[in-house]
Amino acid sequence: MKNLLFLSSCLLLSCSGGSQKTVVENTALAPERPDIMSLAASISESELKEHLYIYASDEFQGRETGKEGQKKAIAYLKEAYIALGISAAQKNGDYFQKVPLEMAKLPLGTIEIAGESFANGKGFLTFTGSEGTYEEVLYVGYGIETEQYSDYNGLDVRGKLLMMKSGEPRSEDGTYILTGTREASKWSNISEAIEKRMEVATRKGANGILYVDPDNFARYQRYFNYMKANDRGRMDLVSQEVAPGMLLITEELAGKVFPSFEDTESATRVPVHMELKVLSQNEMIDSENVAAYIRGSELPEEYVVISSHLDHIGVNADGAINNGADDDGSGTVAMLEIAEAFKMAVDAGMRPRRSIVFLHVTGEEKGLLGSRYYTDVAPVFPLEHTVANLNIDMIGRIDPKREGDRNYVYLIGSDKLSTELHELSEAVNAKYTNLELDYTYNDENDPNRFYYRSDHYNFAKNNIPIIFYFNGTHADYHRPGDTPDKINYDLLRNRSQLIFHTAWEIANRDRRLVADKATK
C-alpha cells in the first residue's frame, strides 16, 4: 500500500537527468537506504485501521474455524501478501497450509464396574470415544517417565487399561524426586500434566487411561457442562495414530477400581471387571493456516517466526457476531504491517540476515490447533532451525486495570527459555519504543495461566524461545462488543513497532539466540 521510500528511490533513478549507468556510478545520486526507524514508522495507525475495519467486519462473520468467515479471512490474508510481493512459505507456492481437523460431539456412554454404572459427566469425564472390556487395570502410580525416573520400569502396557494419579513422587525429606527441590516439576503443572502422561502412554501402546486428578476434573467439568448445555462438539486435530482414550475419573470411582490407590506409588495389577461403553461421532472440518516468508540473506536456513491467530469464535445462537477486533484481529493486522516494513527493507537492499516467517494460525480458539499442527505434525520449516517465535494475541485495547496508564504492553515468556531473548527485548524497547513492559502475567503462579493459552506455547514446549505480546482482557473479550471502533490505534501502532524492532534485531544479530533454560 505504501512502500513510499522505495517508490521515492525509483523516482530518483528515473528523474535524475542521466542514464541509468550514470546514476549507478554517481554515488551522490544513489538513493539513500532507509534506517530502521523509518521502516518502523511505516507501520501506521491509518493502515492498521483500514485493515482491521475490513478484517473484523460483519462480512467475516466472526471467523470461526472451518466456517465461511474463516475462508474469507484466509483469502484476505493471501491477497494482502500477494499485494506486498511476499512469497508463500511452502515450496509448492501455496499460502494455505491445510490443517486436518475433526469435530467430536460430546460422547455419551458409561463405565460399568462391579455391577455399578457411571455416566460420562458424573463419575468420569471424557471427550473422545472409549470402548472395551477389561479383566484387570494396570495401576502405574503417577504415570511419569523421564530419563531419571519411571513408573513403567519392567512393564509391558501395550493394549492395557492404565490407572494413574496426579502429582509426582517425593523423597522422605519432602523434596520432589524429579527436581531435587521443594518445587514441583512440570508433571504437576495443571496445564501440562495430562498431555505429558498421554504422550508416554501413547508411545507405549496403552489402550486407555483412568486418570485421578481432582483439579483437572473440576476444570474440565465446567467445559463439559458448557458443551452439553449448548450441544457443542470438541474440535481437535485428526490423529494419524491410535491414541489411548483419556478418562478423568473421580476419587470415588478410583476407590472402586483400586481402593488403596492414594497410598500406593508402585505399579500394581488390579483384577477388576470393567466395561467402557462411550461412543462418539466425528465430523471432518476444513481449515487452514496462512504462511508467508521473506528469505534471509546470510542465514536463510534460520527462521524467526512471527505469529497470530486468524480465527475467532463466530456467531452466537442469537445471531450476534463476535467480530474479534482485538482477539485477534489486532495481532493479525499488526503482522501485515510488520511484514510490509520488512518488505520495504528488502526492496531498499536491506534484506534481513535470517528468514522471517509470517504465520497466521487457525483453530486457536478451539485449543491452539493450527499452531500445534505446525509444530507437532507438519512444520513448514524445521523446528531445530527456528530461532524464536514472537506471538501476537490482543494488542489493541487497554486492560481496565491500566486505565490512565496506557503506554504499556504485557510480555509473557520472554525469560522462560532464553536469557538473551529477554535482555534483547528490554534493550530494543529502551532504544526504540520506550513502552512499559509489564510482566504481571509472566508469573508462574498467575491464576490466568496465559503462558499456556496462546499459540506461542506450542513453540515453547519445543524449546524455541518465545515472547507473547498481550494487552490483557477487557469487558468485550469473547463478546460481540469486540469491534474495530474500540481499538486504540496509536497503541496498536506502538506495540507493532516494538515487535518489528525486536524481530529485526533477532534476525540480524551475529549469533542465534541461545535457549539456555531449555528443558528436555
C-alpha positions in Angstrom: 0.0 0.0 0.0 2.7 2.4 0.7 6.4 1.5 0.0 6.9 5.2 -0.2 10.7 5.1 0.4 11.1 2.5 -2.3 8.9 4.5 -4.7 10.9 7.6 -4.0 14.1 5.8 -4.7 12.7 4.7 -8.1 11.7 8.3 -8.9 15.2 9.4 -8.1 16.6 6.9 -10.6 14.1 7.7 -13.3 14.2 11.5 -13.0 17.9 12.1 -12.4 18.5 13.5 -15.9 21.2 10.9 -16.8 21.3 7.4 -17.9 20.8 4.5 -15.5 24.5 3.7 -15.8 25.4 7.3 -14.8 23.2 7.1 -11.7 24.8 3.9 -10.5 28.3 5.3 -10.9 27.4 8.7 -9.3 27.1 7.9 -5.6 25.7 11.4 -5.0 22.6 10.5 -6.9 22.2 7.0 -5.5 19.1 6.6 -3.3 19.7 6.5 0.4 18.6 3.4 2.2 16.0 3.9 4.9 17.1 3.5 8.5 15.4 1.1 11.0 13.4 4.0 12.5 11.8 5.0 9.2 11.0 1.4 8.4 9.2 1.1 11.8 7.5 4.4 11.2 5.9 2.9 8.1 3.6 1.0 10.5 0.8 3.5 10.7 -2.4 4.0 12.5 -4.3 4.6 9.3 -3.3 1.4 7.6 -3.8 -0.7 10.7 -7.3 0.8 11.0 -8.0 0.2 7.3 -7.1 -3.4 7.5 -9.0 -4.0 10.8 -12.2 -2.4 9.7 -12.3 -5.0 6.9 -10.9 -8.0 8.8 -13.2 -7.6 11.8 -16.3 -6.6 9.9 -19.6 -8.4 9.9 -18.8 -9.7 6.5 -16.2 -12.1 8.1 -18.9 -13.5 10.5 -16.6 -13.9 13.4 -14.0 -16.0 11.6 -15.0 -19.3 13.3 -12.7 -22.1 12.4 -13.9 -24.0 9.4 -16.8 -21.6 8.7 -17.4 -19.3 5.7 -16.0 -16.3 7.6 -12.7 -18.1 8.2 -12.4 -18.7 4.5 -12.9 -15.0 3.8 -10.2 -14.3 6.4 -7.6 -16.5 4.8 -8.4 -15.2 1.3 -7.9 -11.6 2.6 -4.5 -12.5 4.1 -3.4 -14.3 0.9 -4.3 -11.3 -1.2 -2.5 -9.0 1.2 0.8 -10.9 0.9 0.4 -11.1 -2.9 -0.1 -7.3 -3.0 3.0 -6.9 -0.8 5.1 -9.2 -3.1 5.9 -11.5 -0.2 6.2 -15.2 -1.1 4.3 -18.2 0.2 6.2 -20.1 2.8 5.5 -23.6 1.3 7.7 -24.8 -1.5 4.6 -25.5 -3.6 3.8 -21.8 -3.6 0.6 -22.3 -1.7 0.0 -19.7 1.1 -2.5 -22.1 2.7 -1.3 -25.0 4.9 -4.2 -27.4 5.2 -4.9 -28.3 8.9 -6.9 -31.5 9.1 -9.5 -31.1 11.9 -12.4 -33.1 13.2 -15.3 -32.1 15.4 -16.2 -34.7 18.0 -19.6 -34.5 19.5 -19.8 -34.9 23.3 -19.5 -38.6 23.8 -22.3 -40.5 25.5 -21.9 -43.7 27.5 -20.9 -45.3 30.7 -18.3 -47.1 32.7 -19.6 -50.3 34.3 -17.7 -51.8 37.2 -18.8 -54.4 39.8 -22.4 -54.0 38.8 -22.5 -50.2 39.1 -22.8 -47.8 36.1 -21.2 -44.4 35.9 -22.2 -41.9 33.2 -19.9 -39.5 31.3 -20.1 -36.2 33.2 -20.9 -37.9 36.5 -18.2 -40.3 37.7 -15.9 -39.6 34.8 -15.2 -37.1 32.0 -14.0 -37.9 28.5 -14.3 -36.0 25.2 -13.5 -39.0 23.0 -15.0 -42.4 22.5 -13.6 -45.3 24.6 -14.8 -48.9 24.2 -13.6 -52.2 25.7 -14.0 -54.9 28.2 -11.1 -55.5 30.7 -10.5 -58.0 33.4 -7.7 -56.0 35.0 -6.4 -52.5 35.3 -2.7 -51.8 35.4 -2.0 -49.1 38.1 1.1 -47.2 37.2 1.4 -44.7 40.1 1.9 -41.2 38.7 2.3 -42.4 35.1 5.6 -40.5 34.8 8.6 -41.4 32.8 11.8 -39.3 32.5 15.5 -40.2 32.0 15.9 -40.3 35.8 12.7 -41.8 36.9 10.0 -44.1 35.5 6.7 -45.6 36.8 6.8 -48.0 33.9 10.0 -50.0 34.7 9.7 -53.6 33.6 6.1 -53.1 32.4 4.5 -54.0 29.1 1.4 -51.8 28.9 0.5 -52.4 25.3 -3.2 -52.9 24.9 -3.8 -52.3 28.6 -6.1 -50.0 30.5 -3.9 -47.9 32.8 -4.8 -46.1 36.0 -2.7 -43.2 37.4 -2.9 -40.3 39.7 -1.8 -36.6 39.6 1.2 -35.3 41.3 4.7 -36.7 41.5 7.0 -38.7 43.9 8.7 -37.1 46.9 11.7 -38.1 49.0 11.5 -38.7 52.7 12.6 -35.2 53.4 9.7 -33.8 51.3 11.7 -32.7 48.3 10.4 -33.7 44.8 12.5 -36.5 43.3 12.2 -35.1 39.8 13.6 -31.7 40.7 15.6 -32.4 43.9 14.0 -29.3 45.4 10.7 -28.4 47.1 9.4 -27.0 43.8 7.4 -29.5 41.7 8.2 -30.3 38.1 6.0 -29.7 35.0 4.4 -33.1 35.6 2.5 -31.4 38.4 1.5 -28.4 36.3 -2.3 -28.5 35.8 -1.8 -27.2 32.2 0.7 -29.8 31.2 0.0 -32.9 33.4 -2.5 -34.6 31.1 -0.6 -34.1 27.8 2.7 -35.3 29.2 1.1 -38.5 30.6 -0.7 -39.0 27.3 2.5 -38.8 25.3 4.1 -41.6 27.4 1.1 -43.9 27.4 0.6 -43.4 23.6 4.2 -44.2 22.9 3.9 -47.4 25.0 0.8 -48.5 23.2 -1.8 -48.3 26.1 -5.4 -48.7 25.2 -6.8 -46.3 27.7 -6.1 -44.2 30.8 -8.1 -43.7 34.0 -6.6 -40.5 35.5 -7.3 -39.3 39.0 -6.8 -35.5 39.1 -9.4 -33.5 41.2 -8.1 -30.1 40.0 -8.3 -31.0 36.3 -11.6 -32.8 36.8 -13.1 -29.6 38.2 -11.6 -27.6 35.3 -12.9 -29.9 32.6 -16.3 -30.4 34.3 -17.1 -26.8 33.5 -16.1 -27.3 29.9 -18.1 -30.5 29.7 -21.2 -28.8 31.1 -20.9 -25.9 28.7 -20.7 -28.3 25.7 -23.6 -30.3 26.9 -25.8 -27.3 27.6 -25.0 -25.8 24.1 -24.9 -29.1 22.2 -21.4 -28.2 21.1 -18.6 -30.5 19.9 -14.9 -30.6 20.7 -12.6 -29.8 17.8 -9.2 -31.4 17.5 -6.5 -32.4 15.0 -7.2 -35.5 13.0 -4.8 -38.0 14.6 -2.7 -40.3 12.4 -2.1 -42.6 15.3 -4.4 -44.5 17.6 -4.1 -42.7 21.0 -5.4 -44.2 24.2 -8.7 -42.8 25.5 -8.2 -40.3 28.4 -10.9 -40.6 31.1 -10.7 -38.3 34.1 -12.3 -40.2 37.0 -13.5 -39.0 40.4 -11.8 -40.2 43.5 -15.0 -42.1 44.3 -14.8 -44.1 41.1 -11.0 -44.6 41.6 -11.7 -46.1 45.0 -14.0 -48.7 43.5 -11.3 -49.6 40.9 -8.4 -49.7 43.3 -9.2 -48.8 46.9 -5.6 -48.2 48.0 -4.6 -46.1 45.1 -3.9 -43.0 47.3 -1.3 -44.8 49.4 0.3 -46.8 46.5 3.0 -45.5 44.3 4.5 -48.6 42.7 3.0 -50.4 39.8 0.2 -52.9 40.6 -2.0 -55.2 38.6 -5.6 -54.8 39.8 -8.0 -57.6 38.9 -11.4 -55.9 38.2 -14.1 -56.4 35.6 -14.8 -53.1 33.7 -16.7 -52.3 30.6 -16.2 -49.0 28.8 -19.1 -48.1 26.5 -18.5 -44.5 25.4 -19.5 -43.6 21.8 -18.7 -40.5 19.8 -19.3 -39.3 16.2 -16.8 -37.2 14.4 -17.3 -34.6 11.7 -14.4 -33.5 9.4 -13.6 -29.8 9.4 -11.8 -28.0 6.6 -9.4 -25.3 7.8 -6.0 -23.7 7.0 -3.0 -21.8 8.4 -1.7 -19.0 6.2 2.1 -18.8 5.9 4.3 -16.3 4.0 8.0 -15.6 4.3 11.0 -13.5 3.4 14.2 -15.4 2.8 17.2 -14.3 4.7 20.4 -13.0 3.0 23.2 -14.7 5.0 21.5 -17.2 7.3 18.4 -18.2 5.3 18.2 -21.6 7.0 17.5 -20.0 10.3 13.9 -18.7 10.9 12.2 -16.1 13.1 8.5 -16.9 13.2 6.0 -14.1 13.9 2.6 -15.5 14.6 -1.0 -14.6 15.4 -4.3 -16.5 15.2 -6.6 -15.7 12.3 -9.8 -17.2 13.8 -12.3 -16.1 16.4 -15.5 -17.6 17.9 -18.0 -16.8 15.2 -21.7 -16.1 15.6 -23.8 -16.5 18.8 -27.0 -18.5 18.9 -29.0 -15.3 18.8 -27.2 -14.2 15.6 -24.8 -11.7 17.3 -21.5 -11.6 15.5 -18.3 -11.8 17.6 -16.0 -9.7 15.4 -12.8 -10.3 17.3 -11.3 -6.9 16.5 -8.8 -7.2 19.4 -8.9 -11.0 19.6 -7.0 -11.4 17.4 -7.7 -9.0 14.6 -5.2 -6.7 16.2 -2.4 -9.2 16.1 -3.4 -10.2 12.5 -3.2 -6.7 11.1 -0.1 -5.9 13.1 1.6 -8.8 11.3 0.6 -7.4 7.9 2.1 -4.0 8.7 5.2 -5.7 10.2 5.5 -7.8 7.0 5.2 -4.7 4.9 8.0 -3.0 6.8 10.3 -6.0 6.3 9.4 -6.0 2.6 10.3 -2.3 2.3 13.7 -3.1 3.8 14.2 -5.9 1.2 13.2 -3.6 -1.7 15.7 -1.0 -0.4 18.5 -3.5 -0.3 18.3 -4.3 3.4 17.2 -7.9 3.4 17.3 -9.4 6.9 20.1 -11.9 7.6 17.8 -14.6 8.8 14.5 -15.6 7.2 11.2 -14.2 8.6 8.1 -16.4 8.7 4.7 -14.8 8.9 2.4 -17.5 10.3 -1.3 -16.9 10.8 -2.8 -20.0 12.5 -6.3 -21.3 12.6 -8.1 -23.0 15.5 -6.5 -21.1 18.4 -9.9 -20.6 20.0 -10.5 -24.4 19.6 -7.4 -25.3 21.5 -4.3 -23.9 19.8 -4.8 -26.4 17.0 -3.2 -24.6 14.0 0.0 -23.9 15.8 0.0 -27.4 17.2 -0.3 -28.8 13.7 2.6 -26.6 12.6 4.9 -27.5 15.4 4.0 -31.1 16.2 2.9 -32.5 12.8 4.0 -30.5 9.8 6.4 -27.6 10.4 7.0 -25.8 7.1 10.5 -25.0 8.3 12.5 -27.3 10.7 11.9 -26.5 14.4 15.6 -27.1 15.1 16.4 -24.1 12.9 13.6 -21.9 14.3 15.4 -19.2 16.3 12.4 -17.6 18.0 8.6 -17.1 18.0 7.1 -13.7 18.6 3.4 -14.3 19.1 0.8 -11.5 19.0 -2.6 -12.1 20.6 -4.6 -9.0 21.5 -2.6 -5.8 21.4 -5.2 -3.2 20.5 -7.0 -2.4 23.8 -6.3 -1.4 27.4 -6.7 -3.6 30.4 -9.2 -1.9 32.7 -6.6 -2.2 35.5 -4.3 0.0 33.4 -6.8 2.9 32.6 -4.9 6.2 32.7 -1.6 4.3 32.4 -1.9 3.2 28.8 1.6 3.2 27.3 2.3 -0.4 28.1 2.2 -4.0 26.8 2.2 -7.2 28.8 5.1 -9.5 27.9 4.8 -13.2 28.7 7.5 -15.9 28.4 10.5 -13.7 27.2 12.7 -15.1 30.0 11.3 -18.7 30.2 13.7 -20.3 27.8 16.3 -17.7 26.8 18.1 -15.1 28.9 19.4 -13.5 25.7 15.9 -13.0 24.3 14.7 -11.3 27.4 17.7 -9.0 27.5 17.4 -8.2 23.8 13.7 -7.4 24.2 14.4 -5.0 27.1 17.3 -3.3 25.2 15.2 -2.9 22.0 12.3 -1.3 23.9 14.6 1.1 25.7 16.3 2.1 22.5 13.3 2.5 20.2 9.8 2.5 21.7 10.0 3.1 25.5 6.8 1.2 26.4 6.3 -0.1 29.9 7.0 -3.8 29.6 4.6 -5.3 32.2 5.4 -8.8 33.4 2.4 -9.2 35.6 1.1 -12.3 33.7 4.6 -13.8 33.3 4.4 -15.0 36.9 4.4 -18.8 37.0 1.7 -18.7 39.7 -0.6 -16.4 37.7 -4.0 -18.0 38.0 -4.9 -16.9 34.4 -2.1 -19.1 33.1 -1.9 -17.1 29.9 1.5 -18.6 29.1 -0.3 -21.8 28.2 -3.3 -20.2 26.4 -1.9 -18.8 23.1 0.0 -20.2 20.1 3.5 -19.4 21.4 3.1 -22.3 23.8 3.4 -24.9 21.1 6.8 -23.4 20.1 7.9 -23.0 23.8 7.2 -26.7 24.6 9.6 -27.5 21.8 12.3 -25.3 23.5 12.0 -22.5 21.0 12.4 -19.1 22.7 9.2 -17.0 22.6 7.6 -13.7 23.5 3.9 -13.4 23.8 2.6 -9.8 23.4 -0.7 -9.1 25.0 -2.8 -6.2 26.3 -4.9 -8.1 28.8 -8.6 -8.9 28.7 -11.5 -6.5 28.9 -15.3 -6.4 29.1 -15.6 -7.2 25.4 -13.4 -10.3 25.5 -15.2 -13.1 23.5 -18.2 -10.9 23.2 -19.9 -9.1 20.3 -18.6 -5.8 21.7 -15.1 -6.5 20.5 -15.4 -4.2 17.5 -12.8 -2.1 15.5 -14.1 1.2 16.8 -12.9 0.4 20.3 -9.3 -0.2 19.3 -6.6 2.2 20.4 -4.8 2.6 17.1 -2.0 4.6 18.5 -1.2 1.8 21.0 -1.6 -0.8 18.3 0.9 1.1 16.2 3.4 1.5 19.1 3.2 -2.1 20.1 3.5 -3.3 16.5 6.6 -1.2 16.1 8.1 -2.7 19.2 7.6 -6.2 17.7 9.1 -5.2 14.4 12.2 -3.8 16.1 12.5 -7.0 18.2 12.1 -9.2 15.2 14.6 -7.1 13.2 17.3 -7.4 16.0 16.8 -11.2 16.3 17.0 -11.7 12.6 20.2 -9.6 12.2 22.3 -10.4 15.3 25.6 -12.2 14.7 24.8 -15.3 16.8 21.4 -17.1 17.0 19.7 -16.8 20.4 20.7 -19.4 22.9 17.9 -21.3 24.7 19.9 -21.6 28.0 16.9 -22.5 30.0 15.6 -25.2 27.7 14.3 -28.4 29.2 14.3 -31.9 27.9 
